[in-house]
Amino acid sequence: MNLPTLERTSLPFNPTSSSHRFVASLMAQADIQFNGDRPWDMQLKAPGVIENALARGNLGLGESYMQGGWECDQLDVFFTRLLRAQLHQRIKPTQLIYHALRTRLLNRQNAKRAWEVGEKHYDLGNEFYAAMLDQRMTYTCGYWKDACTLDEAQEAKLDLICRKLQLAPGMRVLDIGCGWGSFMAYASEHYGVECVGLTISKEQADFGKRLIKKGLPVEFRLQDYRDETERFDRIVSIGMFEHVGHKNYRAYMEMASRCLKDEGLFLLHTIGKNLGTTVSDPWIDKYIFPNGELPTLSHITDAVETLFVVEDVHNFGADYDKTLMAWYHNIDANWSQFKGQFNPTFYRMWRYYLLSCAGAFRAREIQLWQLVLSKQGAVGGYKRPS
């Protein structure tokens, strides 16, 4: 993992520098100090960190952290304070203009590029994700309404989806972006349905064979969603729409409409953003989810027009904060078993990923939506289960 070298020609923090004074004044608005004594304060360890952040935004800030240029005991709180104060809206890094144009103009999620995220992120190894996730290997937001543990929150989410879809024995269900098959396994075990799952991760597809060996009526297809043509009673997509991209939203919904029977229901579970003017985070795009893009609600409603009726919208984005913190504590507790596989830079990258995202959800900067869609409108109206 090659990172730019931090500049080492000055002290880590220079109170006489105009850029340092500017950033310190911004940080004060979020009650964050440089080299302060609170756990959310930013401890500068090397020169160039502030300049890197001003020039390259979160890409510079994140890479400096990966290199050990700064520390923070509570990164989640640091980001919550930073984002609640809207400080990221006050800095416009000039070096990211190309990234913004590329995000807006190119189709970075076309059929060829769509496989990149599977290879770079989801194929890190089943053992690594097993150490981080719940027992069912569910890599999406849990539902913590009545849950106390990660396992309970994930099972509650899976059951909520099954009830929202009104599953019944004998139905055939398509899972677009099925992950390791946690939904398919749960739905087939508890609701007697048959499931077909689409994934672009070879590791996930290989893991899915274990479910098939248990005799569950599930099938993993290693293919792009655009290639699916079969028709199903129900469709679900849990945490995959973030990889579709705005230039493909309509094609995605057309595929779902084509594959859903006329009286069927489609549940879309996706992270979303508040502002349509923002682009994908450059650090997340480079190191975590290549070519990822968060939709707004208007992106989704525009894409479903004439294809689906929006029956229900449910936001429980605050629950992703708890989910990410649980994943972080699991990785932190089990890190010793992966030291031979991943270097310290990877650990710092993963820590930054999980805790910065937890802070973003806690700050309500990003959301988690579940939408229930029907093709013709549910006769008599749709009732969300409690």
N, C-alpha and C positions, 0 to 999 in steps of 0.2 A: 504494500500500500504506500505509494509515493506521495508525499505531501510537500508543499512549498516550505522552505526553511525560514524560520522566524528571524527577523532582523535582530542583531545583537550588538548594536552600536550605542545604546543608551540604557539608562535604568528602566526597570519594568514600568514604573509610573513616574512621570515628570510633571509635577503640579504647575510648572511654568509654561508647559506646552499648550498652545491654543487648542489643539485637538483633544488633549487630555482634559483640559478645563471644560470644553464643550460637552464631552461625554459624561464627565463627572456631574455636571449640572443636570443632564438628562436623567442619569441614574438616581440622583437625589429625589426626583419627582416620583420614583418608584420605591423610595426608601432603601436603595441599594448603595453601598459604599465600596470604593476600591480599598482592599486590604483592611476592611473593618473586622469587627469581632463577632458579628452575627453569623449564623450558619448559612444564610442566603447571600452574604456579601461575596464579592468577586476578589479572589486572591491572585494578583498578578505575579507570575513567576519568571517571565521573560519579556524583553522588549518587543515591540511590534504588534502586540495583541490588539490594542485599540485601533491603530492605523489599519490593520488587516480587517477589522470589523467595519470600520467606516468605509473602506474601499469595496469590500466584498460581502457585506451583510452577514447573514447567518452562515454562509459558506466559509467566510474568513473566521468568524467566531468559533464555528464548530471544528474547523481544521486546527486552529490554535489550541483548542481544548484537547483534541486527539494527540497533539504533540506534547502536551504537558505545559503549555504556555500559561495556563491559568487553572485555578481550582475553585471549587465551590462545594461545601459540604451538602447543601440541599439544592441541587440543580432544579428540581421540580418547583420549589418555592421561588427561586431566582426567576425562572421563566414566567411563573404566574404573575409575579409583581411587574416584570418587564412588560408583559402583554396587557395586563389590566390597565397599565398607565399609557398604553398605546405608543410606547417609545419606538417600536418598529416602524410606525407610520411617519416618524420624524426624520428618519435617515433614509436617503435614496442613493444606494451605492451605484456609482457610475459604471463600475466594471461589470455590472450584471445586466446591462442593457441588452447585450446579445442573448443572454439566457431568456429574458422576457420576450424578445421578438421571436426567438426560436420556439418558445412554449406556445405563443399565440398563433404563429403562422404555419408551423409544420404539423403534420400528422405523426406525432412521435409514438403513437400506439397502433400503427398499422399492423397487418398480419405478421410481417417479418419481425418488427421490433417488439411485438407483444410477448415474445418468448424470453426476452432479456431478464425480466423481473423474476421469472421462475428459476433461471440459471443462476442469477447473482444473489437472490434473497432466499427464496423458498428451498433451494437445493443446498443450503448450508449443512444439512445433515439432520436426519430424524432424531438422533440422540440429543442434539443441541436443543431442538424445539421441545422435545419431551421433558427436558430439565426445566424449561421455562413455563410451559403451559399447564393446563389442567390435565386430568387423567384421560380425557377424551381427545386431547390435542386440538382444542378449539382456539384458532388464532384470530378471534374477533371479540368485540366488546361483550362482556357479560352483563347480565341483568340483575342488579343488586337490590331490588325492591325489598325482598324478604330473605336475602341471602347473607350469610356470614363468612363464607369461604369462597375461593375461586371456583372450586368444583361445583358448589351449589349455584353460584351466579351463572356459570356457563350452562348447567343443566336447565336452570330456570329460563334462560334465553332460548334454548332449543325448544323447550316445551311451549313457550309463548309463541314462537313461530309456527309450530305445528297447530296450535289452537287458532291462531290468526288465519291460517290457510284452510282450516276446517277439514283436516285430513280424515280419511275414512279408509278402512281396509280395502285392498285391491286397487287403489289409485296408483298411477305411475307419476313420479315426480322427477323433474329435471332440476339439478343443482348446478347453477352456472358459477364456476370457481369454487369447487367443492372442498378445497383444502385437503386435509387428511381424512375426510369423510365423517366427521363427528355428527353433522346433521343427518346424513343419510343413515348412519348406524342407529342414531336415536329414533328417528322417524320410523324406520323399519321395525325396530324392537318394540316400540310402544304404540305405534299406530297402524301397523300391518300394511305399510305401503312398499312398493317397489321403487327404487331410486336409480337414476343415471346421473353420474357426476362428471363435469368437465373440468380439467385442470391442465395447466401448461408446465407443471413441475413433475419431472420424472421421479424425484424422491417421493412426492406425495402419491403418485400413481402406484409406485412400488409398495408403499406402506398400505395402500388400499387393498392390496391382494390379501393382506392378513384378515381384513373384514370378510372378504369373500370366502376365505377358508373356514370362517365361523358359520357359514351357511346362510349369511344374510343376503337378501335379494337386492344387492347393490352392484353397480357396474361403474368402473372408472374408465373414462375415455380421455386419453392424452391428446387433446385437440383444442384448437381455437374455437371460441363460441360461434364465430361466423360460419363455421362449417356444419353446424347442427341443423337437421331438417325434420327429425321425428316430432310427433305431436304428443303432448302430455296433459294430464288432468290438472296438474299444478306445476308452477315454476317458482324456484327460490334462488336468490343470489345474495350471499352473505359476505360482505367485505371484498367484493371483486370489482364493483363499479368504479372504484377509485383508480383502476388501471385501464379504463376504457378510453378516456380522453374526449374532449368536447367535439372534436371533428367526427367522432364515431358514435355519439350518444343516440342519434336517430337510427343508425344502422343496428345498434344494439337492441333498441326497443322494437324495431321491425322484426328482428330475429325472434325476440320473445313473443311478439304477437303471432308470428307465423307458427311457432311451436306450441302455443297454448290453445287448448280446446275452447270453444266459444263460451262455455259456462264455467271456465276455470278461473283461478285466482293466481296472481303473481305477487310475491313479496320481495321487495327490494330493500336490503339492509346496507347502508352506505355511510361513510364519513362525509361530511359536507362543510362548506365554508360559508361565511356570512356575506362576503363581498365578491361580486363577479369580476371586479377590476384587478384582484390580486392574482399572481401567477404561482405556480408550484414552487415550494421552497427549494432553493438551489442545493442546500446541503443534503436534504432528504433525497432529492432527485439523484445526486451523485453517489451517495453512499448507502442508501437504504432501499428506496423503491424507484428504480430507473423508469423514467417516462410516466410516473404517476401524476394524477391530476384530480383535485377535489372539485365536485360539482357544487353549484348553488341549487336551491329549491327551484328557482326559475329555469335553470338548465334542464332539470328533470321534467318539469311540467311542460316545457316547450317540446321536449323530445317525445313525450307520450301523446301529444295532441293528435286527435283522430284515431289513435290506436288503443288507448286505455282510458278508463274512468278512474280518477284518484279516489279511492274509497276511504282511506285512512292514512294519516301522517302522525307518527309517534316519535318524539325527540327524547332520548335519554342519554344525551352526550356526556353529562356529568358522570355517568357510570363508567365511561372509558378511563377517567382518571383513576378510579379504584382498580380497574383491570390492569392498566399499565403499571401501577405501583406494585401489584401482586406479581406481575411478570418480572419486574426488576428485582424484587426481593428473592424470587426463585433463582434467577440467574446469579445474583450476588452470592447466594448461599451455596450454589453448585459450581461456581467458577473454577475451583481447583481441579475438577476432572477434565476441563477443556484447555488448561494452560499449554499442554503439548500440541494442541490443534490450532489454537488462535493466539496471536501475540498480544501484548499489553495495549497496543494501539487499537486493536479490534475491540478489546474490552471497553476502553474509554469511548470508542465510537458507539458501541451498543448501549452503554450507560447514558450517553448524551441523547441518543435516540429515544429511549424509553422515558427518561425523566423530562426531557424537553417537551415531548408529546403529552405527557401527563399534565405538565404545567399549562399547555395550550388548551387542553380540554377543561381544566380547572378554571382557567380564565374565561371560558366560554367563547374563545376565539374560533374554535371549530366545534362541530356538532356530530351527533350520530342519529341518523333518521332511519326509521322503518316505514316504508310506504306499502300499502296493500292496494293493488290495482286489479281491475276487472275489465274485460273486453267490451261489455255492453251495459255495465251497471248492474249491481246486485238487486234482484227483484225484492222490493220491500225494504231495501236499505241494508247496509253492512253494519254489523254490531261488533265492535272491538271487544274481545274477551278481557275480563278483569284479571 
